[in-house]
Amino acid sequence: MKNFSMLVLSILFFSCQQKENKNAPVSTSDSIVTNITKKEVKENKQVGDTIYMEFKNEKGSFIAEGVIDSIHPRVYVKFKNEDSGNLKANIVPTTGKGNIRFNQIISPDNASDGPFGMDLNIPLQQKGNYIIVIGHSQMADNPFWGKFTVEMESKKE
């Protein structure tokens, strides 16, 4: 009985092994992908209710697409300021217009300012991590739901 079970296990083991053909020629119909010509594009993306602005585009601006919905009625844009200067930012809804604005900016020392409109032009006095809160105005009707693009540019003084 012991020999029989060893034989069955051996047969199962060898039958489950996949054969690999190492010398198979590559046909012209096989696709070969090279990463030499492919340029990696880094994007700032929304994860949950937060957009991490980490990558600048070729113009030196931060650009990201975000979504406001019933689950995430506010979006937090986090970025790091290296030098004191002036921050210019704007929100562009995909629908053209909407009840969406910069609600608040929170400085590294947790001081806050706001509300603002769809455009933001504010001096950044401190170095460190900033948070910008985007949402709809509580004073207006028809809250904004949908996609938008946020563009930010920081200019040194």
C-alpha positions as protocol buffer text, in pm:
chain_id: "A"
residue {
  index: 1
  type: MET
  ca { x: 0 y: 0 z: 0 }
}
residue {
  index: 2
  type: LYS
  ca { x: 287 y: 235 z: 83 }
}
residue {
  index: 3
  type: ASN
  ca { x: 450 y: 171 z: -255 }
}
residue {
  index: 4
  type: PHE
  ca { x: 123 y: 224 z: -434 }
}
residue {
  index: 5
  type: SER
  ca { x: 66 y: 565 z: -271 }
}
residue {
  index: 6
  type: MET
  ca { x: 423 y: 670 z: -357 }
}
residue {
  index: 7
  type: LEU
  ca { x: 364 y: 568 z: -717 }
}
residue {
  index: 8
  type: VAL
  ca { x: 39 y: 767 z: -738 }
}
residue {
  index: 9
  type: LEU
  ca { x: 206 y: 1075 z: -584 }
}
residue {
  index: 10
  type: SER
  ca { x: 497 y: 1047 z: -828 }
}
residue {
  index: 11
  type: ILE
  ca { x: 265 y: 1025 z: -1126 }
}
residue {
  index: 12
  type: LEU
  ca { x: 63 y: 1326 z: -1005 }
}
residue {
  index: 13
  type: PHE
  ca { x: 377 y: 1530 z: -945 }
}
residue {
  index: 14
  type: PHE
  ca { x: 527 y: 1462 z: -1286 }
}
residue {
  index: 15
  type: SER
  ca { x: 198 y: 1505 z: -1470 }
}
residue {
  index: 16
  type: CYS
  ca { x: 150 y: 1854 z: -1318 }
}
residue {
  index: 17
  type: GLN
  ca { x: 490 y: 1975 z: -1435 }
}
residue {
  index: 18
  type: GLN
  ca { x: 478 y: 2199 z: -1743 }
}
residue {
  index: 19
  type: LYS
  ca { x: 728 y: 2140 z: -2017 }
}
residue {
  index: 20
  type: GLU
  ca { x: 926 y: 2440 z: -2133 }
}
residue {
  index: 21
  type: ASN
  ca { x: 1062 y: 2464 z: -2483 }
}
residue {
  index: 22
  type: LYS
  ca { x: 1380 y: 2670 z: -2448 }
}
residue {
  index: 23
  type: ASN
  ca { x: 1483 y: 2652 z: -2811 }
}
residue {
  index: 24
  type: ALA
  ca { x: 1155 y: 2764 z: -2968 }
}
residue {
  index: 25
  type: PRO
  ca { x: 1212 y: 3016 z: -3247 }
}
residue {
  index: 26
  type: VAL
  ca { x: 1049 y: 3358 z: -3221 }
}
residue {
  index: 27
  type: SER
  ca { x: 800 y: 3407 z: -3497 }
}
residue {
  index: 28
  type: THR
  ca { x: 739 y: 3740 z: -3664 }
}
residue {
  index: 29
  type: SER
  ca { x: 386 y: 3747 z: -3525 }
}
residue {
  index: 30
  type: ASP
  ca { x: 517 y: 3758 z: -3167 }
}
residue {
  index: 31
  type: SER
  ca { x: 510 y: 4110 z: -3027 }
}
residue {
  index: 32
  type: ILE
  ca { x: 824 y: 4245 z: -2868 }
}
residue {
  index: 33
  type: VAL
  ca { x: 791 y: 4552 z: -2648 }
}
residue {
  index: 34
  type: THR
  ca { x: 1091 y: 4772 z: -2585 }
}
residue {
  index: 35
  type: ASN
  ca { x: 1105 y: 5023 z: -2302 }
}
residue {
  index: 36
  type: ILE
  ca { x: 1374 y: 5231 z: -2471 }
}
residue {
  index: 37
  type: THR
  ca { x: 1134 y: 5445 z: -2671 }
}
residue {
  index: 38
  type: LYS
  ca { x: 861 y: 5448 z: -2406 }
}
residue {
  index: 39
  type: LYS
  ca { x: 880 y: 5758 z: -2187 }
}
residue {
  index: 40
  type: GLU
  ca { x: 734 y: 5722 z: -1840 }
}
residue {
  index: 41
  type: VAL
  ca { x: 481 y: 5995 z: -1764 }
}
residue {
  index: 42
  type: LYS
  ca { x: 437 y: 6073 z: -1397 }
}
residue {
  index: 43
  type: GLU
  ca { x: 95 y: 6203 z: -1298 }
}
residue {
  index: 44
  type: ASN
  ca { x: -56 y: 6351 z: -986 }
}
residue {
  index: 45
  type: LYS
  ca { x: -361 y: 6138 z: -907 }
}
residue {
  index: 46
  type: GLN
  ca { x: -643 y: 6146 z: -658 }
}
residue {
  index: 47
  type: VAL
  ca { x: -633 y: 5864 z: -403 }
}
residue {
  index: 48
  type: GLY
  ca { x: -954 y: 5854 z: -200 }
}
residue {
  index: 49
  type: ASP
  ca { x: -1020 y: 6216 z: -107 }
}
residue {
  index: 50
  type: THR
  ca { x: -659 y: 6337 z: -144 }
}
residue {
  index: 51
  type: ILE
  ca { x: -452 y: 6457 z: -439 }
}
residue {
  index: 52
  type: TYR
  ca { x: -77 y: 6445 z: -376 }
}
residue {
  index: 53
  type: MET
  ca { x: 95 y: 6706 z: -593 }
}
residue {
  index: 54
  type: GLU
  ca { x: 439 y: 6551 z: -638 }
}
residue {
  index: 55
  type: PHE
  ca { x: 519 y: 6583 z: -1009 }
}
residue {
  index: 56
  type: LYS
  ca { x: 554 y: 6901 z: -1214 }
}
residue {
  index: 57
  type: ASN
  ca { x: 488 y: 6914 z: -1586 }
}
residue {
  index: 58
  type: GLU
  ca { x: 731 y: 7051 z: -1845 }
}
residue {
  index: 59
  type: LYS
  ca { x: 611 y: 7408 z: -1770 }
}
residue {
  index: 60
  type: GLY
  ca { x: 689 y: 7371 z: -1399 }
}
residue {
  index: 61
  type: SER
  ca { x: 324 y: 7355 z: -1290 }
}
residue {
  index: 62
  type: PHE
  ca { x: 134 y: 7096 z: -1091 }
}
residue {
  index: 63
  type: ILE
  ca { x: -174 y: 6960 z: -1271 }
}
residue {
  index: 64
  type: ALA
  ca { x: -412 y: 6691 z: -1149 }
}
residue {
  index: 65
  type: GLU
  ca { x: -760 y: 6565 z: -1220 }
}
residue {
  index: 66
  type: GLY
  ca { x: -995 y: 6516 z: -928 }
}
residue {
  index: 67
  type: VAL
  ca { x: -1348 y: 6402 z: -859 }
}
residue {
  index: 68
  type: ILE
  ca { x: -1604 y: 6532 z: -610 }
}
residue {
  index: 69
  type: ASP
  ca { x: -1892 y: 6297 z: -540 }
}
residue {
  index: 70
  type: SER
  ca { x: -2130 y: 6210 z: -259 }
}
residue {
  index: 71
  type: ILE
  ca { x: -1865 y: 5991 z: -92 }
}
residue {
  index: 72
  type: HIS
  ca { x: -1591 y: 6256 z: -119 }
}
residue {
  index: 73
  type: PRO
  ca { x: -1761 y: 6600 z: -101 }
}
residue {
  index: 74
  type: ARG
  ca { x: -1423 y: 6762 z: -28 }
}
residue {
  index: 75
  type: VAL
  ca { x: -1087 y: 6697 z: -192 }
}
residue {
  index: 76
  type: TYR
  ca { x: -762 y: 6771 z: -14 }
}
residue {
  index: 77
  type: VAL
  ca { x: -469 y: 6882 z: -229 }
}
residue {
  index: 78
  type: LYS
  ca { x: -138 y: 6826 z: -52 }
}
residue {
  index: 79
  type: PHE
  ca { x: 187 y: 6978 z: -172 }
}
residue {
  index: 80
  type: LYS
  ca { x: 527 y: 7073 z: -35 }
}
residue {
  index: 81
  type: ASN
  ca { x: 655 y: 7429 z: -64 }
}
residue {
  index: 82
  type: GLU
  ca { x: 1035 y: 7455 z: -85 }
}
residue {
  index: 83
  type: ASP
  ca { x: 1074 y: 7834 z: -122 }
}
residue {
  index: 84
  type: SER
  ca { x: 870 y: 8134 z: -17 }
}
residue {
  index: 85
  type: GLY
  ca { x: 687 y: 8283 z: -311 }
}
residue {
  index: 86
  type: ASN
  ca { x: 345 y: 8329 z: -465 }
}
residue {
  index: 87
  type: LEU
  ca { x: 99 y: 8047 z: -533 }
}
residue {
  index: 88
  type: LYS
  ca { x: -138 y: 8077 z: -827 }
}
residue {
  index: 89
  type: ALA
  ca { x: -399 y: 7805 z: -862 }
}
residue {
  index: 90
  type: ASN
  ca { x: -727 y: 7754 z: -1043 }
}
residue {
  index: 91
  type: ILE
  ca { x: -1001 y: 7496 z: -1072 }
}
residue {
  index: 92
  type: VAL
  ca { x: -1144 y: 7403 z: -1410 }
}
residue {
  index: 93
  type: PRO
  ca { x: -1462 y: 7189 z: -1395 }
}
residue {
  index: 94
  type: THR
  ca { x: -1510 y: 6953 z: -1691 }
}
residue {
  index: 95
  type: THR
  ca { x: -1865 y: 7086 z: -1730 }
}
residue {
  index: 96
  type: GLY
  ca { x: -1738 y: 7442 z: -1771 }
}
residue {
  index: 97
  type: LYS
  ca { x: -1906 y: 7595 z: -1468 }
}
residue {
  index: 98
  type: GLY
  ca { x: -2016 y: 7472 z: -1131 }
}
residue {
  index: 99
  type: ASN
  ca { x: -2043 y: 7540 z: -761 }
}
residue {
  index: 100
  type: ILE
  ca { x: -1683 y: 7447 z: -679 }
}
residue {
  index: 101
  type: ARG
  ca { x: -1414 y: 7654 z: -511 }
}
residue {
  index: 102
  type: PHE
  ca { x: -1102 y: 7660 z: -296 }
}
residue {
  index: 103
  type: ASN
  ca { x: -1256 y: 7641 z: 50 }
}
residue {
  index: 104
  type: GLN
  ca { x: -943 y: 7669 z: 261 }
}
residue {
  index: 105
  type: ILE
  ca { x: -563 y: 7663 z: 262 }
}
residue {
  index: 106
  type: ILE
  ca { x: -384 y: 7520 z: 564 }
}
residue {
  index: 107
  type: SER
  ca { x: -22 y: 7627 z: 625 }
}
residue {
  index: 108
  type: PRO
  ca { x: 253 y: 7410 z: 778 }
}
residue {
  index: 109
  type: ASP
  ca { x: 191 y: 7577 z: 1118 }
}
residue {
  index: 110
  type: ASN
  ca { x: -181 y: 7478 z: 1090 }
}
residue {
  index: 111
  type: ALA
  ca { x: -296 y: 7837 z: 1031 }
}
residue {
  index: 112
  type: SER
  ca { x: -577 y: 7852 z: 776 }
}
residue {
  index: 113
  type: ASP
  ca { x: -724 y: 8105 z: 537 }
}
residue {
  index: 114
  type: GLY
  ca { x: -1027 y: 8104 z: 311 }
}
residue {
  index: 115
  type: PRO
  ca { x: -1275 y: 8072 z: 150 }
}
residue {
  index: 116
  type: PHE
  ca { x: -1164 y: 8166 z: -200 }
}
residue {
  index: 117
  type: GLY
  ca { x: -1319 y: 8130 z: -544 }
}
residue {
  index: 118
  type: MET
  ca { x: -1219 y: 7914 z: -838 }
}
residue {
  index: 119
  type: ASP
  ca { x: -892 y: 8110 z: -859 }
}
residue {
  index: 120
  type: LEU
  ca { x: -636 y: 8138 z: -583 }
}
residue {
  index: 121
  type: ASN
  ca { x: -348 y: 8385 z: -564 }
}
residue {
  index: 122
  type: ILE
  ca { x: -178 y: 8384 z: -225 }
}
residue {
  index: 123
  type: PRO
  ca { x: 174 y: 8438 z: -89 }
}
residue {
  index: 124
  type: LEU
  ca { x: 339 y: 8134 z: 68 }
}
residue {
  index: 125
  type: GLN
  ca { x: 551 y: 8258 z: 358 }
}
residue {
  index: 126
  type: GLN
  ca { x: 648 y: 7924 z: 510 }
}
residue {
  index: 127
  type: LYS
  ca { x: 836 y: 7622 z: 387 }
}
residue {
  index: 128
  type: GLY
  ca { x: 671 y: 7285 z: 442 }
}
residue {
  index: 129
  type: ASN
  ca { x: 356 y: 7090 z: 367 }
}
residue {
  index: 130
  type: TYR
  ca { x: 41 y: 7276 z: 268 }
}
residue {
  index: 131
  type: ILE
  ca { x: -314 y: 7146 z: 229 }
}
residue {
  index: 132
  type: ILE
  ca { x: -576 y: 7305 z: 4 }
}
residue {
  index: 133
  type: VAL
  ca { x: -939 y: 7203 z: 57 }
}
residue {
  index: 134
  type: ILE
  ca { x: -1160 y: 7201 z: -255 }
}
residue {
  index: 135
  type: GLY
  ca { x: -1537 y: 7167 z: -230 }
}
residue {
  index: 136
  type: HIS
  ca { x: -1862 y: 7340 z: -306 }
}
residue {
  index: 137
  type: SER
  ca { x: -1986 y: 7660 z: -147 }
}
residue {
  index: 138
  type: GLN
  ca { x: -2228 y: 7596 z: 138 }
}
residue {
  index: 139
  type: MET
  ca { x: -2392 y: 7935 z: 68 }
}
residue {
  index: 140
  type: ALA
  ca { x: -2492 y: 7847 z: -290 }
}
residue {
  index: 141
  type: ASP
  ca { x: -2740 y: 7599 z: -431 }
}
residue {
  index: 142
  type: ASN
  ca { x: -2661 y: 7292 z: -640 }
}
residue {
  index: 143
  type: PRO
  ca { x: -2341 y: 7141 z: -501 }
}
residue {
  index: 144
  type: PHE
  ca { x: -2086 y: 7038 z: -763 }
}
residue {
  index: 145
  type: TRP
  ca { x: -2051 y: 6666 z: -838 }
}
residue {
  index: 146
  type: GLY
  ca { x: -1810 y: 6548 z: -1105 }
}
residue {
  index: 147
  type: LYS
  ca { x: -1461 y: 6579 z: -1244 }
}
residue {
  index: 148
  type: PHE
  ca { x: -1240 y: 6884 z: -1237 }
}
residue {
  index: 149
  type: THR
  ca { x: -880 y: 6980 z: -1306 }
}
residue {
  index: 150
  type: VAL
  ca { x: -669 y: 7171 z: -1057 }
}
residue {
  index: 151
  type: GLU
  ca { x: -363 y: 7363 z: -1178 }
}
residue {
  index: 152
  type: MET
  ca { x: -106 y: 7512 z: -942 }
}
residue {
  index: 153
  type: GLU
  ca { x: 208 y: 7715 z: -1000 }
}
residue {
  index: 154
  type: SER
  ca { x: 444 y: 7848 z: -736 }
}
residue {
  index: 155
  type: LYS
  ca { x: 674 y: 8137 z: -830 }
}
residue {
  index: 156
  type: LYS
  ca { x: 972 y: 8231 z: -617 }
}
residue {
  index: 157
  type: GLU
  ca { x: 1002 y: 8587 z: -490 }
}
